[in-house]
Amino acid sequence: MTPGEILDTSMGVYQTMGWTLLRVSAVPSLMCLAALIFAFDYVIPALQYTNNPANIDAQLLEALVTLFLGVCVGGPLFFFGVAYAGALITQVVGDYVSGAMPDIEAAKRAARRNLWRVGALSFKQCMWAFAGLIISALSLMVSAWITTHFSESDIPIFVAGFGIFAMIVGLVVLPFILSVDALAVAACVNEGLGVVAATRRGRALLKGGPHRPSGYDTIWALGAVVALLLLLVLGGMEGALSLAGVPNWIERLQPNMLLRPVLAGAAAYLAPYLAIWTLVPVWCTTTTILYFERRIRLEGYDIESLAKDIWRADKHRRFEL
């Protein structure tokens, strides 16, 4: 299958099973949204203010404590939300693609069994993807500390330059990691592999050869589609709320009304929630279909599956005779 055919098949599966996929991913998407709200409403604003404007050591300590709280509170919510949604959708779509009737309850049990492995896999991917940005932030902090304590040293210039370089590299590494590890979750769920083995398995399936194309064209096309859909969902929802006059209506409410901040928050985060809720199934559905396509192309998985079905059918007939 070409990348276009895989995307068309994925959209067809999404249309057929759309309500089922959205229903099982609603709560995990809320967990991801809660993590983003915590990051944007608490962590990032807290980094912009300090209680010790004259003490660089206290400022750095405050920043590290804030980041630590953000990772310890928002991190588990995000990773487990993504892991559960990914494991559940991959299981359901895998059953559908294999010709079996999807069993939601069985898929939920399988997702709970794979939760820790898929969560650890998501954490590993995220750490590698954001490693450059993390190193950049730490380098800039170290540069500020050295500048304060050793004002005549040239070391802060090199440390800050390294931080800027790490930031640039990090922006390149982020899409690279998302591409090369795109099939790791599908390998983990469908083959019961651990974190390292699933990562190696997913990368091996994506590799091309002298007489076979790689799977990266499909991943890059999927990334472009998801980015376009993200802009459409965010922009469309913001435009719909503005046309309906929702922001103005909320502003006209009494400032002391308890309902006003609740409605304002709901209006602000409705678009991000819809984006997470609708796009995570698109990504997981397409990567699952690509996973089976690569196994069929490279390993003859369809022949193996057909042989197992025939063996089960023949065995059943022998018992009937």
N, C-alpha and C positions, 0 to 999 in steps of 0.2 A: 504494500500500500504506500502511496505517496503521502507526503505531509498533508496535502489538501484533502485527500481521501480520509486520512485518520481524523482530521479536524471535523470533516463532514459527518463521519461515523460518530464521533464524540457528541456533536450537537444533536444528532438523531437520538442517541441514547439519552442525552440530557432532556430532550423534549418528551421522550417516552416515559422516563422515570423521574421527571423533574420534581413533581410534588413529593415523591418518596425521598429523594435526595435532600430537598429543602427541609422536609419535616425532621429528618434525622440529624441535620446539621444546624438546626435553629439554636439549641442550647449551647453547643460548643462555640458557635459564632458569638453568642452573648459573652462567653468567657473571654474570648479574644478581644471583644470590644471593651470589656471591663479593664483588661490589661492596658489597652491603648488610652482609655480615659484616665487611668491612674498615672500613666506616663506623661500625658499632655496637660493634665490638670494639676498634678502635684510635683512630679519629678522635674520636668523642664522649668516651670515657674520657680521652683525652689532653688534651682541653679542660678537664677538671675538675681537673687538677693542674698545678702549676708548680714549677720548680726555683728560682724567684726570687720568693718571696712579698712581698718588700719593694720590688721594682722593677717599676713598672707598665709601663715601656717594654719590659723584657725579657719580661713576661707577654704583652703584645700581640704582640711579635715571635714568641714561641712559638706563640701561637694562629694567627697568619697562616701560619707555616711548616707547622703541622699541617693547616690547611685547604687549603693549596696541595698538600701531599702527598696529601691525600684526593681532591682534584679530579684530580690527575695520575695517580693509581693507580686509584682506584675509578671515576672518571668514564669512562675508555675502556672498562673492563670492562662497565659498565652500559649505556652508549650503544650499543656495538657489539652487545651481547647483545640489547637491545631492537630495534635496527635490523635485525639479521639475522633474528630471529624474526618481526618485523613484515613485512619484505619477503618472506620465504619463505611465510608463511601467507597473505598477501595474494595472492601469485602463484598458490598452489595453489587457494584459494577462488575467485579470479577465473576460473581455467580451468574449475572445476566449474560455476560459475554460468553461464558462457558456453556450456556444453554440450560442452566439450572434455574429453577424458580427461586428468586431472591427471598430469603427468610430473614425478616428484619430482626426478630428476636435472636436468632442464631448469629446474625451479623453483629448485634450488640454484645453478645457474649464473647465472640471472637475479638471484637474491638477492645473489650475490657481486658482480655488475656494479653493482647499485644500492646496495651496502653503504655507500659513502662518502656518497652523496647522502642516503640515509635516515638515516644516522648524523648528518650535519650538520643535517638537519631535526629530528631528535630533540633534538640539543644546543640548537638555536635555540628550540624549544618549551620545553625545560626552563629555559633562561636567562630567557625571558620569564615563565614560570610562577612561578619562584622569585625573580624580580627584587626584589619587595617584601621578602621575607625576607632576601635578601642585603644590600640597602640598610639594612634594620633592624639587622642584626648589625654592619655597619660603623659605623652611626650610634652605636650603644651603645658600641662600642669608642672612637670619637672622643670621646664624652661622658666616658667614664672617664679618658681621657688628659688632656682639658682640666681636669677636676676635680682631678686630681693636680697639674698644673703651674700652674693658675690657680684656686686655691681660692676666691677672692672673686668670681669671675665668674659671671654668670647664664646665660652661653651654654650650659653643659652641660645646663641644664634644658630649653632649647628644642631642643637636639640630641637629647636623650633622648626628648622628646615627639614629635619628628619620627620617631625610630626606632620608637616604639610605634605611631604612625599608619601608618608604612610596613608594619609587621608586619600590622596589621589589613587594610590594602589588599591585601597580598600573599596573605592567606588567601582573599580574594574573587577575586583575579586568577587564582589557580591553577586552579579549576574552569572559569573563563571561557576561559582559553587552551586547556585540554583539550577544551572544547566547540567553539570556533570553528575549531580546527585538526584536528578529528577525521578529516577526509577527506583531509588533505594527503598522508599516506603512500600511500593508495590511488591518488591522482592521480599521485604521483611514480612508483610502480611500474608502473601500467597505461598511463600516457601518456609516461613517460620525461622528466618535467619536472624542472627544477632546484629548489633550495630555495625561492626567492622565488616562482617561477611556480607550484609545487605548492601553496604556502600560499594564494596568491590564487585558484587554481583550486578548492581545497577550500572556501574561504569562499564563493565565488560559487555553488557547487552547493548549499550549505546555505541560502542566502538564499531567502526566500519572496517572494511578490508579491501583487497584488490578487486574483488568481484561483487562486493555488496556495499551499499551506501550506509553511512552512519545514521543514528537516530537524532543527531543534534539539529538537523534542519527542522524536524517536527517540533522540538523543544523551543527553538528560537521563534518559529511561527506561532506557537502557543503563547509564548511570552508577549509577542506583539499583540495578539488577540486579547489577552487578559488585560494588558495595559490600555488598549483602546476601550474595552468594556468598562474598565475602572473609571476612565475619564467620562464615559457616557453616563454611568450610574451616578457618579458624584455630581457632575454638571447637570444632568437631567433632574435629579432630586432637588438640588439647590434652586434650579430654575422653576420647578413646579411649586416649591414652597413660596418662592418670591411672587410668582404669578397669583397664587392663592391668597397672598397677603398675610401669611402666617407670622412672619417676623414683626410686621406692623401691629398685628392684633395682639401679640404677646407684649409689645412695648406699651400698648395702651392699658394693660392691666395695672391694677394698683401695686405699687412697689412692695407693700407689706403683705401681699397675698402669698400664701405658701405655695400655691399652684404655679405662680409665675416662674420661679427658677426650675421647677420640674418640667414645665412645658418648654422653657428655653433650652434646657439640656437635651430633652427628647428631640427637639427640632435640629439641634446642632449635631447630634450623633445618629440621627436616623439614616442619613446618607452613608456614613462609614459602615454602619451595621448592615445595610442592604448590600453594600459592596462585598463585605466579607461573606455574608450569607449566600450570595449568589455566585461569587467567583471561585470560592474554595471548591465547590462541587465541579465547576468547569475544569479546574486544574487537575483535580484528583481523577475525574472521569477520563480525561485525555491521557494522562500518564499511565493509567491502568490499561487502557486500550493499546497504547504504544508498547507497554510491557509485554502483553500477549502477542502483539504483532512481531516484536523483536524475537521472542521465543519461537514463534512459528517460522520466521525467516531463517534464524540461525540454528535452531535445534529440532525443527520439525515437530513442534509441540502439538499441532493439530493431528498429526499421524499417531503420536503417542496417546493422545486423548481418545481418538477414535478406536485404537487398539484396546484400550482399557474398557471402553463401552461395549465393544464386541465381546471381550472376555467375560464381562459381567452378564451380558445377554446369553452367551453360550452356556455359562455356568448355570444360569437360571433355567434354561431349557433342559439341561441334563437332569436337574432335580425334578422337573416336571415329567420327564420320561421315566 
